[in-house]
């Protein structure tokens, strides 16, 4: 019995080590392969968001069902569409969105397997700031003994501090990690950090 338990524990440790190695490799490969598309997504989202705050979700694995959260001064409206439904265009026109720019954003998100994009606020020296939060679903992140994971990215407007293990730190307290949605984020570059999460938002 003890021998069997030992082998099970050893197998789990090996799987965990392989999973960590796989995750690091995926991070490097994915970001290098999709950096141009991600920057395009970031720019289009910021341009559209400045005119009308919103969040965008691609809900299914085929990335053809869309969820939108549209923010007005007092109310958040939630809509669900398929990409080929006329109601999508009607809603975009209703709220004054640039339809061409939104279509390009959706196409770029599909290309990069992005499932969610939004703005998150945080505070620095009592000043409110924003970061762009993107989630990615990729088949390479799932497999045997690996539940579905999301590759989440945080894009900052300015360089952020990090420790010797590349973990994102709080600018106001460099002894403390800055968590985003309870996740520990690690450095890709000085303005972009990532985490692997079981949830997309």
C-alpha positions as CSV (number, residue, x, y, z in Angstrom):
1,X,0.0,0.0,0.0
2,X,2.8,2.4,1.0
3,X,4.7,1.5,-2.2
4,X,1.6,2.3,-4.3
5,X,1.0,5.6,-2.6
6,X,4.7,6.5,-3.1
7,X,4.4,5.8,-6.8
8,X,1.2,7.9,-7.1
9,X,2.9,10.8,-5.3
10,X,5.9,10.5,-7.5
11,X,3.7,10.5,-10.6
12,X,1.9,13.6,-9.4
13,X,5.1,15.4,-8.8
14,X,6.4,14.5,-12.2
15,X,3.2,15.7,-13.8
16,X,3.4,19.0,-11.9
17,X,7.0,19.6,-13.0
18,X,6.1,18.8,-16.6
19,X,3.1,21.1,-16.4
20,X,5.2,24.0,-15.1
21,X,7.8,23.4,-17.8
22,X,5.0,23.2,-20.5
23,X,3.4,26.4,-19.2
24,X,6.7,28.4,-19.4
25,X,7.3,27.1,-22.9
26,X,3.8,27.9,-24.0
27,X,4.1,31.5,-22.6
28,X,7.2,32.2,-24.6
29,X,6.0,30.6,-27.8
30,X,2.5,32.1,-27.7
31,X,3.6,35.7,-27.0
32,X,6.3,35.6,-29.6
33,X,4.0,34.2,-32.2
34,X,1.1,36.6,-31.4
35,X,2.8,39.8,-30.2
36,X,1.8,41.8,-33.3
37,X,-1.8,40.7,-33.2
38,X,-2.0,41.3,-29.4
39,X,-0.6,44.8,-29.9
40,X,-3.2,45.4,-32.6
41,X,-6.0,44.1,-30.2
42,X,-4.7,46.4,-27.5
43,X,-4.7,49.5,-29.7
44,X,-8.1,48.9,-31.2
45,X,-9.6,48.1,-27.8
46,X,-8.2,51.3,-26.3
47,X,-9.5,53.5,-29.2
48,X,-13.0,52.0,-28.9
49,X,-13.1,52.0,-25.1
50,X,-12.2,55.7,-25.0
51,X,-15.4,56.5,-26.9
52,X,-17.6,54.0,-25.1
53,X,-16.5,51.7,-22.2
54,X,-17.2,48.1,-22.8
55,X,-15.9,44.5,-22.3
56,X,-15.9,41.8,-24.9
57,X,-16.1,38.0,-24.6
58,X,-15.8,35.2,-27.1
59,X,-17.9,32.6,-25.3
60,X,-17.5,29.3,-27.1
61,X,-14.6,27.2,-28.3
62,X,-15.3,28.2,-31.9
63,X,-15.1,31.8,-30.9
64,X,-18.3,32.7,-32.8
65,X,-20.6,33.6,-29.9
66,X,-20.1,37.1,-28.5
67,X,-20.9,38.5,-25.1
68,X,-20.7,42.3,-24.7
69,X,-20.9,44.4,-21.5
70,X,-21.6,48.0,-22.5
71,X,-21.2,50.7,-19.8
72,X,-23.2,53.9,-19.7
73,X,-23.0,56.5,-17.0
74,X,-25.3,54.6,-14.7
75,X,-26.1,51.1,-16.1
76,X,-24.1,48.2,-17.5
77,X,-25.9,46.4,-20.4
78,X,-25.1,42.8,-21.2
79,X,-25.7,41.4,-24.7
80,X,-25.1,38.0,-26.4
81,X,-24.9,37.5,-30.1
82,X,-23.5,35.2,-32.8
83,X,-21.0,36.9,-35.1
84,X,-23.4,36.4,-38.1
85,X,-26.5,37.9,-36.4
86,X,-27.8,41.3,-37.6
87,X,-28.5,42.2,-34.0
88,X,-24.8,42.6,-33.4
89,X,-24.5,45.4,-36.0
90,X,-27.7,47.0,-34.8
91,X,-26.4,47.2,-31.2
92,X,-23.0,48.5,-32.3
93,X,-24.8,51.3,-34.3
94,X,-27.1,52.0,-31.4
95,X,-24.3,52.8,-29.0
96,X,-22.2,54.6,-31.6
97,X,-19.4,52.1,-32.0
98,X,-17.1,52.2,-35.0
99,X,-18.4,49.0,-36.6
100,X,-15.3,48.5,-38.8
101,X,-12.9,48.9,-35.8
102,X,-15.1,46.5,-33.7
103,X,-15.1,43.9,-36.5
104,X,-11.3,44.1,-36.8
105,X,-11.0,43.7,-33.0
106,X,-13.2,40.6,-33.0
107,X,-11.3,39.1,-36.0
108,X,-8.0,39.7,-34.2
109,X,-9.3,38.2,-31.0
110,X,-10.4,35.1,-32.9
111,X,-7.0,34.9,-34.6
112,X,-5.1,35.0,-31.3
113,X,-7.7,32.8,-29.4
114,X,-8.6,35.6,-27.0
115,X,-11.7,34.9,-25.0
116,X,-12.0,38.1,-22.9
117,X,-10.8,41.7,-22.9
118,X,-11.6,44.4,-20.5
119,X,-10.2,47.4,-18.5
120,X,-9.3,46.9,-14.9
121,X,-8.6,49.7,-12.5
122,X,-6.0,49.8,-9.8
123,X,-4.6,52.5,-7.5
124,X,-1.1,53.9,-7.2
125,X,-0.4,56.7,-4.7
126,X,-4.2,57.2,-4.4
127,X,-4.4,57.8,-8.1
128,X,-6.7,55.6,-10.2
129,X,-5.1,53.9,-13.2
130,X,-6.1,51.3,-15.7
131,X,-4.6,48.1,-17.2
132,X,-6.0,46.1,-20.1
133,X,-6.7,42.5,-19.2
134,X,-6.8,39.8,-21.9
135,X,-7.6,36.1,-21.5
136,X,-6.6,33.4,-24.0
137,X,-7.9,29.9,-24.4
138,X,-5.6,27.5,-26.3
139,X,-5.8,23.8,-26.8
140,X,-2.1,23.5,-25.9
141,X,-2.9,24.4,-22.3
142,X,-5.1,21.4,-21.8
143,X,-4.3,17.7,-21.8
144,X,-4.0,14.6,-19.7
145,X,-4.1,15.5,-16.0
146,X,-4.3,19.2,-17.0
147,X,-7.7,20.9,-16.5
148,X,-8.6,23.7,-18.8
149,X,-6.4,26.8,-18.2
150,X,-6.5,30.3,-19.4
151,X,-3.4,32.3,-20.3
152,X,-4.2,35.8,-18.9
153,X,-2.3,38.9,-19.8
154,X,-2.1,42.3,-18.1
155,X,-0.9,45.3,-20.2
156,X,0.2,48.4,-18.3
157,X,0.8,51.9,-19.6
158,X,4.2,52.2,-17.9
159,X,7.0,49.8,-16.6
160,X,6.2,47.8,-13.5
161,X,8.5,46.5,-10.8
162,X,9.2,42.7,-10.4
163,X,11.3,40.5,-8.2
164,X,14.1,38.0,-9.0
165,X,11.5,35.4,-10.0
166,X,9.8,37.9,-12.4
167,X,6.7,38.2,-10.2
168,X,4.8,41.5,-10.5
169,X,5.3,43.8,-7.4
170,X,3.3,46.6,-5.9
171,X,5.0,49.9,-6.7
172,X,4.0,51.3,-3.3
173,X,5.3,48.3,-1.4
174,X,8.1,46.4,-3.2
175,X,8.0,43.7,-0.6
176,X,4.5,42.8,-1.7
177,X,3.3,41.1,-4.9
178,X,0.5,42.9,-6.8
179,X,-2.2,40.4,-7.5
180,X,-4.7,40.8,-10.3
181,X,-8.0,38.9,-9.8
182,X,-6.2,37.0,-7.0
183,X,-3.6,35.7,-9.5
184,X,0.2,36.0,-9.3
185,X,1.5,37.6,-12.5
186,X,5.0,37.2,-14.0
187,X,6.9,39.4,-16.4
188,X,7.0,39.0,-20.1
189,X,8.4,42.5,-20.5
190,X,8.4,45.6,-18.3
191,X,4.8,46.5,-19.3
192,X,3.3,43.0,-20.0
193,X,2.7,40.3,-17.3
194,X,1.0,37.0,-17.5
195,X,-0.6,34.3,-15.3
196,X,-2.2,30.9,-15.9
197,X,-5.7,30.7,-14.4
198,X,-8.6,28.3,-14.1
199,X,-10.9,31.3,-14.9
200,X,-10.9,33.7,-17.7
201,X,-12.0,36.9,-15.8
